[in-house]
Amino acid sequence: MGRITETVKVLLIINVLVFVGSQLLGNYSIQLFALWFFKNENFEIWQLVTHMFMHGSFMHILFNMYALWAFGSPIEQMMGQGKFLFFYFSSGLGAIILHTLVNYLAYQNGFNELLDAGYSVAEINEWLGSSFESIMRTSQYGIPEGVDQESIQAMMQAYSSSAVGASGAIYGILVAFGMMFPNVELFLLFVPVPIKAKYFIPGLIALDLFSGFTGYSLFGGGIAHFAHVGGALFGFIMIWYWRKNQFNQNRWD
């Protein structure tokens, strides 16, 4: 995990430049380039790619870019530039597929709750067009007690929140690293003993599954846990398929 490879270097530079630019543009860059729920008026098709180069904070981009360098470089050396790029963006898109599916289920559940309570589609869409903060004050809109308030909050969260970051693609790379170099020992800042990749990476994904289903996160709020899982899942599927069907060579060209 020493020498940085060419494609990883280019991805690092683009991510850093986009991060600096987004800090200068502020909320406008989030509205334009972050990934919004597909029913939200802010959604644009290019966000499927641009959100992968957006990051919410310095620590966010620092951890993602460190992982891209440390784990991405040996993976690119194994795959070659073309397959690495395909793998990287496919993992990122896989992350968004699962993230969007989970959001859609939350959105549709709340939407159906309101329909069953007697609200019209036009009334619901009017709420959705209001600010998230206003919608959360559900009492002023007279939502009846029979409607599950948590479902409504989950619906609005899915509709109103945006996703940024390369984490989905990074999780695909982590899985690839764990499958290619399972016995490499990783030293972590918060764990005083080395852990083999074949144990550490599944453990990390298990933590995301736990946080995604329970809502409790060891690393704070605002994390798209199911996007992480989606990137890992698609990364695993691609590596498994390539190993089985295409690549019996030392280098995956």
N, C-alpha and C positions, 0 to 999 in steps of 0.2 A: 504493500500500500504506500509506495514511495513516489515514483515518478508520475506526474500528471499527464494524461493522454490528451491528444489534440481536441477531440470532440468534447470531452469533459471541460477542457480549458475554455472553449468557445461558449458552452452552456453557462459556465461560471461567470464569464464576462457579461453575457447578455442579462443574466439574472441580476447582477450587481448594478448594471446600467439602468435596467428597468426599475429596480428598487430606488435608486437615487432620483430618477425622474418622477416616480410616483410620490415620493416625499415632497417634491417641489409642487406637483399638481394637486396634491391633497385628495379630497373626496371626489373630485371630478374623475380622477384616474380609477378609483374604485367603481364608480358608476359605469364607466366605459369599458374597463378591462377585467374586472373581477367577474366570476361566474355567478349569475343570478338564476333563480328558479325559472324554469322555462315558461311559466305562466305570468311571471312578473314583467311589467312593462320595460324594465331596464335590460332584459335579456337580449343578447345579440349572439349570432352564431359564432363569431370569431372568439368569443369568450371561452369556448371549449379549449382553445390553445393558449390565449393570452393569460388566463388565470394562473397557468403553470409557472409564469415568470413574475408573478406578483407575490409580495410578502407583506405581512401585516406589521412586522416589527424587526428591529435589528437582530434580536435573539432568534427569531423565526428563520430569517435568511441565513444567519450564522450556522445554526445546526443543520439546516438542509444542505448548504453548500459544503460544509465539512463532510457530511455523509456522501455527497455526490463525488467529492474528491477521493475520499478514503476507500469507498466501495465501488464507485463507478469506474475508476481508472483500471483496476484489474479485470473488471467485467468487459470493458471495451477492448482490452488487450486480448481477451479470449474470443470475443465475438467479431471484432473488426468494426469499423466506423458505421457502415451502413446498417448492419443488424442491431448495433447498439442504439442508434437513433430510433429505429423502428421499435425496439423493445422499450425504450424510454418513454416515447410518446404513447405507445399502446398501453403501457402500465398507467400513465396519467389519465388516459381516456377511460380505462377500466375502472379507475378510482371514481371518476365522475358518474359512470353508469350506476354503480352501487349507491353512491351518495345521493344521486337524484332519485333513484327508486325508493330509498328510505324516506326521503323528503316527500315524494309523491304520496306514499302511503299515509304519512302523517297529515298531509294537506287534505287528501280525500276523506280521511276519517273525520276530521273536523268539519269539512264541508257537508258531509252526509248528516252529521249531528245537527247542524243548523237547518238543513232541509227537513229533517224529521221533526224538528221543533216548530216548523211552520214558516220559516224564513224563505223568501224567494231568492232565486239566483241573482236577480238584480240587486237586492239588498246586500247579499253576501259580497258581491263584486264591489259594491260601494264601500263596504268596510275594508276590503282588501286594497282599495285605492287610497285609503287614509293612512296616516303615519302609524308605525308599529306601536308607538307609545300610546296613541289614542285608542287603538284597538284593545290594548291590554287593560284599559279602564272599562272593562266589559259592563260594569253596572250601569254606566251612563247610557248604554245602548239598550238596556232592558233585556239582556239575554236571560232567559228563564233559568230557574234553578235546576231544572231537569237536564240541561245541557252540561256535559262534562267540560268543566273549565280547563282542565289540563289538555284535553283534545283541541280546544280552541287555541290555546297558547301554542301547542305544538304545530298546529296548522299555520298560524301567523309567523312562527319562527321559521318554518320551512319556506314560506312565501317571501318573507322580508329579508332573510339573511343572504349574504354572498360568500363565496368560497374563493380563497386565494392560496397559492403556494404550490411548490413542487413535491409535496410530501407523498402524494399518490405514486408518482414516478419513482421517488426515492425508495418507497416500500417495495416496489417491484425489483429494484436493484438489490435491496437487502436480501430478498428471497433468492435472487439469482446467486448472490454471493454465498449464502448459506448452502445452496445446492451444489455449487462448484467447489467451494472451499469449506466443507463442513467442520473440519477439525482445526481451523485457524482459531487461535485463542484471542479474544477481544478484551482489552483492558478498559473499563468504564470508570468515569470519575466518581460515580456514586456507589460503585461496588469494588471493594478492596482486593478481590481475587479475579483472575482471568476466567472467562466463560467461553466455551467453544461456540462457534457460530451456529452450529446445528441445534444448540439449546437456547442461545440468547435470542435469535430472531423469531422462532416460534413463540417464545415467551413474550416478546414485545407485541406480537400480533394478538396473543391471548389477552394482554392488558387492554388493547384497543377494543376487542370484542366485549370484554367485561364493561368497559366504560361506555361503549355504545349502547348496550342493553340496559345498564343500570343508571346511566347519567352521572356516575361518580368518576371523576378523573383525578389521577395522581399528579397530573401535569397542568392543572388549571382548566378553565372553561374556554369556550370558543374553538374547540378542536373538532375537526370533522373525522371522527374515529372510523366511521364506515367507509370514508374515502381511503383511509390508510388500508383497511381490510380489502377494499376493492382493488387497489394497486397491487397488494401482495398476492391476491387470488389470481389476477390476470398474469402477473409475473410468473407465478408457479405454473399456470397452465401452459404458457409459452415455452418455458424451459423444459417442462415435462414432454411436450409435443416435439420440440426440436431434438431432444435427446433420443426419443423413441423412433422418430421417422427420418431425420435428416443427417444428423452430425455424428459420425463415428471417427472424426479426425481430431488431431490435437488442437488445431485452430479452427474456429467455427466461421470459415469464410464463405 
